[in-house]
Amino acid sequence: MHRRIFAPGVLAASTLLLAIPASAASHSPGAPGIGDPYYPDYGNGGYDVSHYDLRLKYQPGTDELEGTATLLARTTQDLSRFDLDFLLDVSEVRVNGVPASFTASGEHELEITPKSPLDKGTSLTVVVRYRGVPSSKQAYGFTSWHRTPDGGVGANEPEAAWWWFPSNDHPLDKATYDVSVQVPDGSQAISNGTLQSTSSRAGWTRFNWRSNKPQATYLATLAVGRFDITTGTTESGIPVVNAYSKDLGDNDGAARASVERTGEIADWLTGYFGPYPYNALGGYVPNVTTGYALETQTRPFYSPRQFANGSNTSVVVHELAHQWYGDLVSVAGWKDIWINEGFARYAQWLWSEHEDEGTAQELADYVYASHPADDAFWTVKPGDPGPENQFHAAVYDRGALALQALRNEIGDQAFFAVLKGWPQQYAYGNASVADFQRYAEQVSGKPLAALFDTWLFQPSKPGAPAAHEASLARAATAPVQPRSWKKIAATNDVHEH
């Protein structure tokens, strides 16, 4: 007779395992990053957000923000725990109405452990109560919150949300938004989308904004200050709301002369990119010290420095082009940044043609000739530049060169069909450089792998034969600078944050 001998510890462990339901045993923490190799800790795994409801109160004098964020989401795996990206101080978290435990970890992680594990496919309502001073918070040694003399602004790329609301901070997880902000009477709160209502009580005014189309987290914005607000309607019927800080000084006139043309420029862009994809439009110019602009969805952010040398509609063209290329169709990963920046820069070249200040071909010739073969400009690969070069000038200018080369290769009819069809193909979703190549091949009927490799992925200046075939080489004389170049070059630091 054989007897099985169990050590006491083994027996106890076996009993414990039998006591745990099989479904619970399979639950595991969601990843602290969504899987982007450029930014491994950005975004989170295990769930997908469909809507953010942000109810905020902001005090401009102290930069103190308090809020309640309600996130509607669905789990994409069996979850024991999940993260949100956030920096402010949290006082309470509830998951599906039940208090959850939470802790801060890493540079910007809020780890949330619900009372009971969550099965895959479960609907989630996550409520986070918080407060803090955004300008006092840093991650990785920087801040994306801009303190202004009369308030504050949340706007940056590739991250801005951590300073004012908890989120799954990556373009792969787009959602709709309601942003309700209470500020002292005399201040205004600007955000994305349409202003649904305002109300005043006991010295405070509440502004309720809504974005009803999917929006990436870095494209959500909040600005509180004292603004002069203008309203209007585009020829195509889209309401326009623009806002200008009341203390822009010498830059005020040039800023208005540029941003007030938003409706005209957006209507013009529909001729190249198709119908404007949202129900709101505008721009805002707060009194920040930074120099960049950003394509915050429906209402781009502009630094006053963009207008320090006078009006510049070219930067408005750039940010509005992003409403299709970057906002409507967002990157699948941050390495696909060319899908955003190369196209926004090319829109500036098309505007130059429109303004009779130099054709796209002349601008391409000038860029190509201006950078000798040993220029480090050519070592940056727009199709996968690396996080350190994500906003390098080459992503913009060499990126636009790639589009001119494509235009010359497949002809105007196919090229402009691609420009207009692409935003519809991936509307409100995400796509990669490889997706764009396949789409261009499908529309044009031509193999384009060699062209894309030459202009987007080789760390060297395309040789004379390739340049000649793309009509980009000129005789070995000094390149002629198109009249629009200085205005376009003034936006070269548009995203140097």
Secondary structure, 3 states (H helix, E strand, C coil): CCCCCCCHHHHHHHHHHHHCCHHHHCCEECCCCCCCCCCCCCCCCCEEEEEEEEEEEEECCCCEEEEEEEEEEEECCCEEEEEEECCCEEEEEEECCEECEEEEECCCEEEEECCCCECCCCEEEEEEEEEECHHHCCECCECCEEEECCEEEECCCCCCHHHCCCECCCCCCCEEEEEEEEEECCCEEECCCEEEEEEEECCEEEEEEEEEEEECHHHCCEEEECEEEEEEECCCCCEEEEEEECCCHHHHHHHHHHHCCHHHHHHHHHHHHCCCCCCCEEEEECCCCCCCEECCCCCCEECHHHHCCCCCHHHHHHHHHCCCECCCEEECCHHHCHHHHHHHHHHHHHHHHHCCCCCHHHHHHHHHHHCCCCCHHHHCCCCCCCHHHCCCHHHHHHHHHHHHHHHHHHCHHHHHHHHHHHHHHCCCEEECHHHHHHHHHHHHCCCCHHHHHHHHHCCCCCCHHHHHHCCCCCCCCCCCCCCCHHHHHCCCCCCCC
